[in-house]
Amino acid sequence: MADGGRPRVLVTGGAGFIGRRLVKALQDLGAEVTVADKRPPRDPDVRAVVGDLCDPSVADQAVSPGTDAVMHLAAVTSVLRSIEDPVETYRTNVDVTATLLELARNRGVAAFLLASTNAVVGNVGRKVITEQTPARPLTPYGGTKAAAEMLLSYYSASYGVAGMEAKDSFVPRLMRAARDGRGVQVYGDGNQVRDLIHVDDIVAGILTAWRARATGPLILGAGESLTVNDILLAARSVTGAPLPAEHIPAKPGEMPAVIVDISAARALGYSPSCDLKSGLATVWPDFAAGAKAVVTAP
């Protein structure tokens, strides 16, 4: 612990949308936070390591001696980008995770939390995704996140480094289209279902897992799956924009359903607080003002 018992926490990707909220929540809890990101954090008072974590010297500086926990959010998170550049996706999502885990092991970091994705399980149709669902990724994004989970699994088993999982998508495209007075492309017929979780609930779930010293995968979600068409209707209601839809063929890696079981997280005290419309209502003003915001899907 830092002087005075304050935990020292590294947040990779801490200048991103989820990262900023997580950093603020950690500061409110009294933690001493370091952000590692390619961009400096908005808060000049936050200790920052600015650079690419693929550079070993940047990672070495980020995981400083005395760090109590690493919350690893930095990653290539775009399915399409991962398909276009699988090598870079591997470097960022797997090599960086391995480097950080080894630094954490050597420096006695007690907790390592990894932000993962439902894409690790691939297309399971309309089956409910649980922590026990086998990994069968269909894209470089899903495959590299599955590999990162395996790294964390054996570091936890072999060295006692603890961890869990949490995770652009349709909603940001809806918000930008509403702001710019454009329509939006919908993959397929729009009847595929998604569990959308608000960023504040993601942050709450990460902190719940950290406090509970959770090990192994832990699914975070809203606990409710809605169709893409339902999400489109809710966005029209919240933004007041017509948002005409153009239906196009599904992209590679598109899954017909994301239905998740969050009972394990609930058992630790996690309780999502935002439904779809209230969640959209909190992010729409940021988009309307030209700022980036996102509701994330796990």
C-alpha positions as CSV (number, residue, x, y, z in Angstrom):
1,M,0.0,0.0,0.0
2,A,1.0,3.6,-0.6
3,D,1.8,5.8,2.4
4,G,-1.2,6.2,4.7
5,G,-2.7,2.9,3.5
6,R,-3.9,4.2,0.1
7,P,-3.8,1.4,-2.5
8,R,-1.7,2.1,-5.6
9,V,-3.6,1.2,-8.7
10,L,-2.4,1.2,-12.4
11,V,-5.2,1.6,-15.0
12,T,-4.1,0.9,-18.5
13,G,-6.2,2.7,-21.1
14,G,-7.1,5.1,-18.3
15,A,-7.5,8.0,-20.7
16,G,-10.4,6.2,-22.5
17,F,-14.1,6.6,-21.7
18,I,-14.4,3.7,-19.4
19,G,-10.9,4.3,-18.0
20,R,-11.7,7.9,-17.1
21,R,-14.7,6.8,-15.1
22,L,-12.8,4.0,-13.4
23,V,-9.9,6.4,-12.5
24,K,-12.4,8.9,-11.0
25,A,-14.1,6.1,-9.0
26,L,-10.8,4.8,-7.7
27,Q,-9.8,8.4,-6.6
28,D,-13.1,8.8,-4.8
29,L,-12.2,5.6,-2.9
30,G,-8.9,7.2,-1.9
31,A,-6.6,5.2,-4.3
32,E,-3.4,6.5,-5.7
33,V,-3.9,6.0,-9.4
34,T,-1.5,5.8,-12.3
35,V,-2.8,6.0,-15.9
36,A,-0.9,4.3,-18.7
37,D,-2.2,5.3,-22.1
38,K,-1.1,6.6,-25.5
39,R,-2.9,9.8,-24.6
40,P,-2.5,11.9,-21.4
41,P,-5.4,11.8,-19.0
42,R,-7.7,14.8,-18.8
43,D,-6.9,15.3,-15.1
44,P,-3.4,16.8,-14.9
45,D,-3.2,15.7,-11.3
46,V,-3.2,12.0,-12.2
47,R,0.2,10.4,-12.5
48,A,0.5,9.4,-16.1
49,V,2.8,7.2,-18.2
50,V,2.2,8.3,-21.7
51,G,3.3,5.9,-24.5
52,D,2.6,2.6,-26.2
53,L,2.6,-0.3,-23.8
54,C,4.1,-2.5,-26.6
55,D,7.3,-0.7,-25.8
56,P,8.8,-2.6,-22.8
57,S,10.2,0.5,-21.3
58,V,6.7,2.1,-21.1
59,A,5.3,-1.0,-19.5
60,D,8.2,-1.1,-17.0
61,Q,7.6,2.4,-16.0
62,A,3.8,1.9,-15.7
63,V,4.1,-1.1,-13.3
64,S,6.2,0.7,-10.7
65,P,7.3,-1.0,-7.5
66,G,4.7,-0.8,-4.8
67,T,1.7,-1.2,-7.2
68,D,-1.1,-3.0,-5.5
69,A,-3.4,-3.7,-8.5
70,V,-3.4,-3.5,-12.2
71,M,-6.7,-2.9,-14.0
72,H,-5.9,-3.7,-17.7
73,L,-8.3,-2.0,-20.1
74,A,-5.9,-1.0,-22.9
75,A,-6.5,-3.1,-26.0
76,V,-7.5,-3.2,-29.7
77,T,-11.3,-3.6,-29.2
78,S,-12.6,-3.3,-32.7
79,V,-13.6,-6.6,-34.4
80,L,-13.1,-5.1,-37.9
81,R,-9.8,-3.6,-37.1
82,S,-8.6,-6.9,-35.7
83,I,-9.5,-8.6,-38.9
84,E,-7.7,-6.0,-40.9
85,D,-4.5,-6.2,-38.8
86,P,-4.3,-9.4,-36.7
87,V,-0.6,-9.1,-36.1
88,E,-1.0,-5.7,-34.4
89,T,-4.0,-7.0,-32.5
90,Y,-1.9,-9.8,-31.2
91,R,0.9,-7.5,-30.1
92,T,-1.5,-5.2,-28.3
93,N,-3.9,-7.7,-26.7
94,V,-1.6,-10.6,-26.0
95,D,2.1,-9.5,-25.9
96,V,1.2,-6.5,-23.7
97,T,-0.8,-8.5,-21.3
98,A,2.0,-11.1,-21.0
99,T,4.5,-8.3,-20.3
100,L,2.3,-6.6,-17.7
101,L,1.6,-10.0,-16.0
102,E,5.3,-10.8,-15.7
103,L,6.0,-7.3,-14.3
104,A,3.2,-7.8,-11.9
105,R,4.6,-11.1,-10.8
106,N,8.1,-9.8,-10.3
107,R,6.9,-6.7,-8.4
108,G,4.5,-8.5,-6.1
109,V,1.3,-7.0,-7.5
110,A,-1.6,-8.6,-5.6
111,A,-4.4,-8.2,-8.1
112,F,-4.6,-8.1,-11.9
113,L,-8.0,-7.4,-13.5
114,L,-8.4,-7.9,-17.2
115,A,-11.2,-6.4,-19.3
116,S,-12.3,-9.1,-21.7
117,T,-15.3,-9.6,-24.1
118,N,-18.1,-11.9,-25.0
119,A,-16.4,-12.4,-28.3
120,V,-14.1,-15.0,-26.7
121,V,-17.0,-17.6,-26.9
122,G,-17.9,-16.9,-30.5
123,N,-21.3,-17.6,-31.9
124,V,-23.4,-19.5,-29.3
125,G,-26.7,-18.7,-30.9
126,R,-29.2,-17.7,-28.2
127,K,-27.6,-19.8,-25.5
128,V,-26.9,-17.9,-22.2
129,I,-23.2,-17.1,-21.8
130,T,-21.8,-18.1,-18.4
131,E,-18.3,-18.1,-17.0
132,Q,-18.1,-21.8,-17.9
133,T,-19.0,-21.3,-21.6
134,P,-16.1,-22.7,-23.7
135,A,-13.9,-20.3,-25.7
136,R,-14.5,-20.6,-29.4
137,P,-13.5,-17.2,-30.8
138,L,-14.3,-16.4,-34.5
139,T,-12.2,-13.3,-34.9
140,P,-8.6,-12.1,-34.1
141,Y,-10.2,-9.8,-31.4
142,G,-12.0,-12.7,-29.7
143,G,-9.0,-15.0,-30.1
144,T,-6.5,-12.6,-28.6
145,K,-8.8,-11.8,-25.7
146,A,-9.2,-15.5,-25.1
147,A,-5.4,-15.9,-25.2
148,A,-5.1,-13.0,-22.7
149,E,-7.6,-14.8,-20.4
150,M,-5.5,-18.0,-20.6
151,L,-2.4,-16.0,-19.7
152,L,-4.2,-14.6,-16.6
153,S,-5.5,-18.1,-15.7
154,Y,-2.0,-19.7,-15.5
155,Y,-0.4,-16.7,-13.8
156,S,-3.2,-16.9,-11.2
157,A,-2.7,-20.7,-10.8
158,S,1.1,-20.7,-10.8
159,Y,2.0,-17.4,-9.1
160,G,-1.1,-16.3,-7.2
161,V,-1.8,-13.3,-9.4
162,A,-5.6,-12.7,-9.2
163,G,-7.9,-11.5,-12.0
164,M,-11.3,-11.2,-13.6
165,E,-12.9,-10.1,-16.9
166,A,-15.3,-7.3,-17.9
167,K,-16.0,-5.2,-22.0
168,D,-17.6,-0.2,-29.5
169,S,-20.3,-0.9,-31.1
170,F,-23.8,0.0,-32.2
171,V,-24.7,2.6,-29.6
172,P,-21.8,5.0,-30.3
173,R,-22.7,4.8,-34.0
174,L,-26.4,5.6,-33.1
175,M,-25.3,8.6,-31.0
176,R,-23.0,10.0,-33.7
177,A,-25.7,9.5,-36.3
178,A,-28.3,11.3,-34.2
179,R,-25.9,14.1,-33.5
180,D,-25.0,14.5,-37.2
181,G,-28.5,14.1,-38.6
182,R,-27.6,10.9,-40.4
183,G,-29.1,7.4,-40.7
184,V,-27.5,4.3,-39.3
185,Q,-26.6,0.9,-40.8
186,V,-28.1,-2.1,-39.1
187,Y,-26.5,-5.5,-39.7
188,G,-29.1,-8.0,-40.9
189,D,-32.7,-7.7,-39.9
190,G,-32.0,-6.1,-36.5
191,N,-33.5,-9.0,-34.5
192,Q,-30.2,-10.0,-33.0
193,V,-30.1,-9.4,-29.3
194,R,-27.6,-7.6,-27.1
195,D,-27.0,-7.1,-23.4
196,L,-25.9,-3.5,-23.1
197,I,-24.2,-2.3,-19.9
198,H,-23.7,1.3,-18.9
199,V,-20.2,2.5,-18.3
200,D,-20.9,3.3,-14.6
201,D,-22.1,-0.3,-14.1
202,I,-18.9,-1.6,-15.7
203,V,-16.9,0.5,-13.2
204,A,-19.0,-0.6,-10.3
205,G,-18.5,-4.3,-11.4
206,I,-14.8,-3.9,-11.6
207,L,-14.6,-2.4,-8.2
208,T,-16.9,-5.1,-6.8
209,A,-14.6,-7.8,-8.2
210,W,-11.5,-6.0,-6.8
211,R,-13.0,-5.6,-3.3
212,A,-14.1,-9.3,-3.3
213,R,-10.7,-10.5,-4.5
214,A,-12.5,-12.4,-7.2
215,T,-10.5,-14.9,-9.2
216,G,-11.3,-16.4,-12.6
217,P,-13.7,-14.9,-15.2
218,L,-16.6,-12.8,-14.0
219,I,-19.3,-11.7,-16.4
220,L,-20.6,-8.1,-16.1
221,G,-23.8,-7.1,-17.9
222,A,-27.1,-5.4,-17.5
223,G,-28.8,-8.8,-17.1
224,E,-31.3,-8.0,-19.9
225,S,-31.0,-8.6,-23.6
226,L,-32.8,-6.5,-26.2
227,T,-33.0,-6.6,-30.0
228,V,-31.0,-4.1,-32.1
229,N,-34.3,-2.8,-33.3
230,D,-35.4,-2.1,-29.7
231,I,-32.1,-0.3,-29.2
232,L,-32.8,1.8,-32.3
233,L,-36.3,2.7,-31.1
234,A,-34.9,3.7,-27.7
235,A,-32.2,5.9,-29.3
236,R,-34.9,7.7,-31.4
237,S,-36.9,8.3,-28.3
238,V,-34.0,9.6,-26.2
239,T,-32.4,11.8,-28.9
240,G,-35.5,12.9,-30.8
241,A,-33.6,12.1,-34.1
242,P,-35.3,10.1,-36.9
243,L,-32.3,7.8,-37.3
244,P,-33.4,6.1,-40.5
245,A,-32.1,2.5,-40.7
246,E,-30.3,0.9,-43.7
247,H,-30.2,-2.8,-43.4
248,I,-26.9,-4.3,-44.7
249,P,-25.4,-7.9,-44.6
250,A,-23.8,-8.8,-41.3
251,K,-20.1,-8.3,-40.9
252,P,-17.6,-11.1,-40.1
253,G,-17.8,-12.0,-36.5
254,E,-21.4,-10.7,-36.0
255,M,-23.2,-12.8,-33.5
256,P,-27.0,-13.3,-33.5
257,A,-27.3,-13.0,-29.8
258,V,-25.5,-11.9,-26.6
259,I,-27.3,-13.3,-23.6
260,V,-25.2,-13.4,-20.4
261,D,-25.6,-14.8,-16.9
262,I,-24.5,-12.3,-14.3
263,S,-25.5,-14.3,-11.3
264,A,-21.9,-14.9,-10.2
265,A,-21.2,-11.1,-10.2
266,R,-24.5,-10.5,-8.3
267,A,-23.4,-13.0,-5.7
268,L,-20.5,-10.7,-5.0
269,G,-22.8,-7.7,-4.5
270,Y,-22.8,-6.4,-8.1
271,S,-26.1,-4.8,-9.1
272,P,-26.5,-2.9,-12.4
273,S,-28.4,0.3,-12.0
274,C,-29.1,1.7,-15.5
275,D,-31.7,0.4,-17.9
276,L,-31.4,1.1,-21.7
277,K,-33.2,4.5,-21.9
278,S,-31.7,5.9,-18.7
279,G,-28.3,4.8,-19.9
280,L,-28.7,6.4,-23.3
281,A,-30.0,9.6,-21.7
282,T,-26.8,9.9,-19.7
283,V,-24.5,9.6,-22.8
284,W,-26.5,11.5,-25.3
285,P,-25.6,15.0,-24.0
286,D,-21.9,14.2,-24.3
287,F,-22.4,13.2,-28.0
288,A,-24.7,16.2,-28.6
289,A,-21.9,18.4,-27.3
290,G,-19.4,16.7,-29.6
291,A,-17.6,14.6,-26.9
292,K,-17.1,10.9,-27.2
293,A,-19.1,8.6,-25.0
294,V,-20.1,5.0,-25.2
295,V,-22.4,2.4,-23.6
296,T,-20.5,-0.8,-23.8
297,A,-21.5,-4.4,-24.5
298,P,-19.8,-7.0,-22.4
